Amino acid sequence: MFQLLQPLVHTIQPYLVPICFCLTWGLILLAGLTIWSTITHSVAIAKRMHQIPCTHCQFFTADYRLKCTVHPSVANTEAAINCSDYCPNNSRVSTTW
């Protein structure tokens, strides 16, 4: 069987080193691009998550059973980024009677 493939192997042999070199560098570049893409995607998600204002809101309870007294289903999710009922902790509603 090898005697039938011997002429083919001798014909391809000078090209094997450049082919393997290019394939190896291609795999290294592909791995590098995948890692870079993962890092940039993770940073974008982290920036988006840091826009959630729930922990600084006066209605946030920090209790795992009821996180927000106004919108408990949306608390600490991306839907809470533009919450219309957001009220910072340090501001007090002044009531004059």
C-alpha positions in Angstrom: 0.0 0.0 0.0 2.8 2.4 0.9 4.5 1.7 -2.5 1.4 3.1 -4.2 1.5 6.3 -2.1 5.3 6.8 -2.2 5.3 8.9 -5.4 2.5 11.1 -4.0 4.4 11.6 -0.6 7.6 12.5 -2.4 5.7 15.0 -4.6 4.0 16.7 -1.6 6.9 16.6 0.8 8.6 19.9 -0.2 5.3 21.7 0.4 4.4 20.2 3.8 6.6 22.6 5.8 5.1 25.8 4.4 1.6 24.4 4.6 2.0 23.4 8.2 3.6 26.7 9.0 0.7 28.7 7.6 -1.9 26.4 9.2 -0.2 26.8 12.6 -0.1 30.6 12.4 -3.7 30.6 11.1 -4.8 28.7 14.2 -2.8 31.0 16.5 -4.4 34.0 14.9 -7.9 32.4 15.1 -7.3 31.7 18.8 -6.1 35.3 19.4 -9.1 36.8 17.6 -11.5 34.6 19.6 -9.9 35.7 22.9 -10.0 39.4 21.8 -13.7 39.0 20.7 -14.6 37.4 24.1 -12.8 40.1 26.0 -14.5 43.0 24.1 -17.9 41.3 24.4 -17.5 40.8 28.2 -16.4 44.5 28.7 -19.5 45.7 26.8 -21.8 43.5 28.9 -20.0 44.7 32.1 -20.5 48.4 31.1 -24.2 47.7 30.4 -24.6 46.0 33.8 -23.0 48.9 35.6 -25.7 51.2 34.3 -28.3 49.5 36.4 -29.1 52.1 39.2 -31.1 49.8 41.5 -28.6 49.6 44.4 -28.6 53.4 44.7 -32.4 53.7 44.7 -34.4 54.5 47.8 -36.9 51.7 46.9 -34.2 49.0 46.8 -34.4 46.8 49.8 -31.3 44.5 49.3 -33.4 41.6 50.4 -33.3 38.6 48.0 -37.1 38.0 48.5 -38.1 41.5 47.5 -35.4 43.6 45.9 -37.5 46.5 44.9 -40.8 47.6 46.5 -42.0 49.4 43.3 -40.9 47.1 40.5 -39.9 43.7 42.0 -39.9 41.8 38.7 -37.4 44.2 37.0 -35.1 44.9 39.9 -31.4 44.4 39.0 -32.1 43.6 35.4 -31.3 45.5 32.2 -35.0 46.6 32.1 -34.3 48.7 35.2 -31.7 50.9 33.4 -34.3 53.6 32.5 -36.6 53.1 35.5 -39.1 55.9 35.7 -39.5 55.5 39.4 -35.8 55.7 40.3 -35.2 58.0 43.3 -31.6 58.3 44.7 -31.0 57.4 48.3 -29.7 60.8 49.3 -32.6 62.9 48.0 -35.5 63.2 50.4 -39.0 64.1 49.3 -39.9 67.3 51.1 -43.4 67.4 52.4 -44.8 70.7 53.6 -48.0 70.5 55.5 
